[in-house]
Amino acid sequence: IPARTPQDQEEDSALAVWDPITVEHRPLPLLLRPQQVRSWNAAVLCATHDCHHLDCRPGHFLVAFVGIDAKEMFAHVYSSEAAAWGEATSAQLPGDHLDDTLPSALARNALYFVFQAGYRMLKYDLATRKMSVIPVPQRPYGRRIGLMTMEDGRLGFAEVDSRFTLKLWSMETDPEGDAGKWAVSRAIELRALLPTPALGATPCVVAFADVVGVIFLKTTDGLCTLDLKTGQSICV
């Protein structure tokens, strides 16, 4: 997203919300920033109260945008009800860039995004609008991680190590809700679950569907899904 001022604002939209089921395309107003945005990520959230989040259309939604420029780390929230971006929240530069290839995770009342180095996360509290940096455990293999929301609402992430073991990590929190220790909550041997053509190289976690409990893996046989409840895998 380039830095823009009201004088040079273009008619096109830098961001849009797209519904893959209805194919509805909702352009968002340009987010004006005084400096060039070097890295960013975003998440769409349902803004309907008491929603089960299985079929939120056509309710109101929020878009949380987090970014990093040469001066600071910042966040804006767009409201479809107000049809406008809210005021910015800022924090000190983290010394890293946001990974825009990994989707975020919503755990309780906060959004989490991964930094490119893979050893830290950005936490954005939706209630307080506060941003903070959360460490990720140091691992010997340093594989790509995929954020996930655990069944009890806690934050977690998944990764595959060099032994083709899918490890699911979860975070414990203290009574005040602050981040605590990470622990491996489950380890799944992929050699017994994925077809042989998918095991030519170590699979890579690319996404997690928390509502249905399905992990998406990039393999040498294409994209594979793994149902965490049944252990069933499908490769396409």
C-alpha positions in Angstrom: 0.0 0.0 0.0 1.7 3.2 -1.1 1.7 6.4 1.0 -1.1 8.7 -0.2 -2.4 12.1 0.6 -5.9 13.5 0.0 -4.4 15.5 -3.0 -3.2 12.4 -4.9 -5.8 9.9 -3.8 -6.9 7.7 -6.6 -10.4 6.5 -7.3 -9.4 2.8 -7.0 -9.3 0.9 -3.8 -6.2 -0.5 -2.2 -8.1 -3.2 -0.3 -11.4 -5.1 -0.9 -13.4 -7.8 0.9 -14.3 -10.7 -1.4 -16.9 -13.4 -0.6 -15.9 -16.5 -2.5 -19.4 -18.0 -2.1 -21.5 -15.1 -3.3 -18.6 -13.5 -5.3 -19.5 -10.2 -3.8 -16.7 -7.7 -4.0 -16.6 -4.8 -1.4 -14.0 -2.2 -2.1 -12.7 -0.4 1.0 -11.8 3.3 1.3 -8.2 4.1 0.8 -6.2 3.9 4.0 -4.2 7.1 4.0 -0.7 6.9 5.5 2.0 9.5 5.6 4.8 7.0 4.8 5.3 4.0 2.6 4.0 0.8 4.2 6.8 -1.8 4.1 4.9 -4.9 5.2 1.3 -5.6 6.2 -1.4 -8.2 6.8 -5.1 -8.0 7.4 -8.0 -10.0 8.8 -11.8 -9.9 8.2 -14.0 -10.4 11.3 -17.7 -10.7 11.8 -19.1 -7.7 13.7 -22.5 -9.3 14.5 -23.1 -10.0 18.2 -23.9 -13.6 19.3 -23.0 -14.9 15.9 -22.0 -18.6 15.4 -19.7 -17.5 12.6 -20.7 -20.3 10.2 -22.8 -18.2 7.9 -22.4 -14.5 8.7 -23.8 -13.0 5.5 -25.0 -10.3 5.1 -24.0 -9.0 8.5 -21.6 -6.2 9.3 -17.9 -6.9 9.4 -14.6 -5.5 10.5 -11.3 -5.4 8.8 -8.2 -5.3 11.0 -5.2 -4.0 9.1 -1.7 -4.1 10.7 1.4 -2.7 9.0 5.0 -1.5 9.4 6.6 1.5 7.9 9.9 3.3 8.5 8.6 5.0 11.7 6.4 2.6 13.6 4.2 -0.5 13.7 0.5 0.4 13.4 -3.1 -0.9 13.2 -6.4 0.4 11.8 -9.8 -1.2 12.0 -12.4 -0.7 9.2 -16.1 -0.9 10.2 -18.6 -1.8 7.4 -21.4 -0.2 9.6 -19.6 3.1 9.7 -18.1 2.6 6.3 -14.8 4.2 7.5 -11.4 3.4 9.0 -10.9 4.0 12.7 -8.0 5.9 14.3 -4.6 4.3 14.2 -2.9 2.5 17.0 0.9 2.5 17.0 3.8 0.7 18.6 7.5 0.7 18.4 9.2 -1.0 15.4 9.7 -4.7 15.9 12.9 -5.0 13.8 11.1 -7.4 11.5 8.5 -7.5 8.7 5.1 -9.1 8.8 4.5 -12.3 6.8 1.7 -11.5 4.4 1.5 -15.1 3.1 0.2 -16.5 6.4 -3.4 -15.9 7.6 -4.0 -14.6 11.1 -5.7 -16.4 14.0 -8.4 -15.1 16.3 -7.8 -16.4 19.9 -10.3 -15.2 22.4 -10.3 -11.4 22.0 -7.1 -10.9 20.1 -5.7 -11.3 16.6 -2.3 -12.8 16.0 0.0 -12.3 12.9 3.4 -13.9 12.2 6.6 -12.0 11.5 8.7 -13.1 8.6 11.5 -14.5 10.7 9.0 -17.0 12.2 10.1 -16.6 15.8 7.7 -13.9 16.9 4.0 -13.0 16.6 2.2 -9.7 16.6 -0.8 -9.7 19.1 -3.5 -7.1 18.4 -6.1 -6.9 21.2 -9.5 -6.0 19.7 -10.8 -4.6 22.9 -7.9 -2.3 24.0 -6.4 -1.8 20.5 -3.1 -2.5 22.1 -0.3 -4.2 20.1 2.4 -6.4 21.5 5.1 -8.9 20.4 4.8 -12.5 21.5 7.8 -14.9 21.2 7.5 -18.2 19.5 9.5 -21.2 21.0 12.9 -21.7 19.5 12.9 -24.9 17.5 15.8 -26.8 15.9 14.2 -27.1 12.5 12.7 -23.6 12.1 9.9 -24.7 9.8 7.1 -22.5 8.6 4.3 -22.3 11.1 0.5 -21.9 10.7 -1.5 -20.1 13.4 -4.6 -21.8 14.7 -7.3 -21.4 17.3 -7.5 -24.3 19.7 -10.9 -25.9 20.6 -10.9 -24.1 24.0 -10.2 -20.7 22.3 -6.5 -20.5 23.1 -3.9 -19.5 20.6 -1.9 -22.3 18.9 0.2 -23.0 15.9 1.1 -26.0 13.8 4.3 -27.0 12.0 5.9 -30.1 10.5 9.4 -31.1 11.6 12.1 -32.9 9.6 10.8 -36.3 10.8 7.4 -35.6 9.1 5.7 -35.1 12.5 2.9 -32.5 12.6 3.3 -30.7 16.0 0.4 -28.7 17.4 1.6 -26.1 19.9 -0.7 -24.3 22.4 -0.1 -21.3 24.7 -1.0 -21.2 28.3 -2.1 -17.9 29.8 -1.9 -16.5 33.3 -5.0 -15.3 35.2 -4.6 -11.8 33.8 -4.7 -13.2 30.3 -1.1 -12.4 29.4 0.9 -14.8 27.3 2.6 -17.7 29.1 4.5 -20.8 28.2 4.2 -22.8 24.9 3.8 -26.6 25.0 3.3 -29.3 22.3 -0.3 -30.4 22.8 -0.3 -33.0 20.1 2.1 -34.7 17.7 0.8 -36.5 14.6 2.9 -38.8 12.4 2.2 -37.8 8.8 3.9 -40.8 7.1 0.9 -43.0 8.1 -1.7 -40.5 7.0 -0.5 -38.9 3.8 0.0 -40.7 0.4 3.5 -41.7 -0.5 3.7 -39.1 -3.4 3.1 -36.3 -0.8 6.2 -37.3 1.3 9.0 -36.5 -1.2 9.9 -33.5 0.9 8.8 -32.1 4.3 5.2 -30.8 4.1 4.6 -27.2 4.9 1.6 -25.8 6.9 -0.2 -23.1 4.9 -3.5 -22.7 6.7 -5.9 -23.9 9.4 -9.7 -24.0 9.3 -10.6 -23.7 13.0 -14.3 -24.2 12.6 -13.9 -27.7 11.1 -10.5 -28.5 12.5 -8.7 -29.1 9.2 -5.0 -28.4 8.5 -3.9 -27.4 5.0 -0.4 -28.7 3.9 1.7 -27.9 0.9 3.4 -31.2 -0.3 5.2 -32.5 -3.3 1.9 -34.0 -4.3 0.1 -30.7 -4.2 -2.2 -29.3 -1.5 -3.4 -31.8 1.1 -5.9 -31.4 3.9 -5.8 -33.3 7.2 -8.8 -33.6 9.4 -7.5 -33.4 13.0 -10.6 -35.3 14.4 -10.7 -38.2 12.0 -7.2 -38.3 10.6 -8.5 -38.4 7.1 -6.4 -36.8 4.4 -7.2 -35.6 0.9 -4.7 -34.4 -1.7 -5.6 -32.4 -4.8 
